Amino acid sequence: MDFKGKRVLITGAAGFIGSNLTDALLEKGAEVIGIDNLFNGRVENLEEAMQNKNFQFHKGDIRDLNFLLDLFKDIDIVYHQAAFTSVPQSVKMPENCNNVNVNGVLNVLNAARRMNVDKVVYASSSSVYGDTPTLPKREDMPRIPISPYGVAKLACEAYMQVYYQVYGLKTISLRYFNVFGPRQRDSPYSGVIAIWLGNIIRNEDLVIFGDGTNSRDFTYIKDVILANLLATEHDAPGEILNIGAGSPINLTDLAKLMLKITKKETLGLIYSDPRPGDIIHSYADITKAKQLIKFEPQFNQEAGLKDYFKWYKNKYNVDLDIV
């Protein structure tokens, strides 16, 4: 995949996924404009990118249409990664979630349409499926989200399709399944893998919300970046695609695997009450992504965890013994 001569814009460029995507696109030869309001994103995530002459960073908010219009001029591809990202926070602050995730997306789409952007690649979420019992999750099955975050993501997928059907703007929505990897923050609102890695480094027991049978399709960041690049290379306008590892693991087994990899099996598992909005079981049928954009995951959960932990050890020089 060669991006030389392409001008791309990434919203949420200083975030976990956005910064990894920024680095990958710069490596592929693209000229990258990154925007972020730095509410969740961190400038330190862009340290390498800032050294590249093909990268520009602008602090700003997707809720500001004029800001977007100025920057979308002569852009070929927009990767929309910026979002109100936390399910638990969306339960506490549904208005804020809607304002960023729905109104912000409308601004991105309108700016892209007015500035004749060729394609918008949208970061959606498996949360749109809610707790429907059917497994694996397929794109054509009923979507019954159980959190304001999931509702917002579902609304935005519909907007992506409508802007293709009505205005001819090429859009594609990638439904991420539980992404983890380098630069994911260890905070109460982060993904569970980042939280548990922080616990392991501090020699603290791992807290599991629920009885530990909840299953997830944890997807390594490098596979998510691959999917974004493939979504640009292959034309599938108006489509919605699951992006996951395609293999579930329950939380108890995940916790035990993390402790095994880090040789911290003496740490305990503490079970706590389930959280509102948490989904019981979720994993992806990725057949459609394989067919339309030739997506093939390169990492299973164990391989992804080991790669992530090695990155963390080298980056922060922590005492982490990895099998």
Secondary structure, DSSP 8 states (H G I E B T S, - for coil): ---TT-EEEEETTTSHHHHHHHHHHHHTT-EEEEEE-SSS--GGGGHHHHT-TTEEEEE--TT-HHHHHHH-TT-SEEEE------HHHHHH-HHHHHIIIIIHHHHHHHHHHHTT-SEEEEEEEGGGGBT-S-SSB-TTS--B--SHHHHHHHHHHHHHHHHHHHH--EEEEEEE-SEE-TT---STTS-HHHHHHHHHHTT--EEEESSS--EE--EEHHHHHHHHHHHHHS--TTEEEEES-S--EEHHHHHHHHHHHTT-TTS-EEEE---TT--SB--B--HHHHHHH-------HHHHHHHHHHHHHHHHT------
